[in-house]
Amino acid sequence: MAKFITRIQLEQASESDYKSLQKELTNASFKSIRKSTAKSKLPIPENEEFSLEGNINIQQVTHAVVKAITRTGKKFSFTIVRDKSNYN
């Protein structure tokens, strides 16, 4: 079973944009990996990551991430990595 981790950065985003993103990712079965710090003011700061696990590939994860981000209407950047501890 593969596990992927993503980090997403929205441009000129408000707190409600990040809440919307979190809702979309949760609906797509992503789990939040809390990395927040005392300086973080947004519910999903750039240092928060999300994971998705299952019989999936990088293309499926990319599609799910882009679909969730697109619903915010913001410009974005993101990274996706495969969790090495789950390589078969």
Buried (B, 14 or more C-beta within 10 A) or exposed (E): EBBBBBBBBBEEBEEEBBBBBBEBBEEBEBEBEEEBEEEBEBBBBBEBBBBBBEEBEEEBBBEBBEEBBEEBEBEBEBEBEBEEEEEE
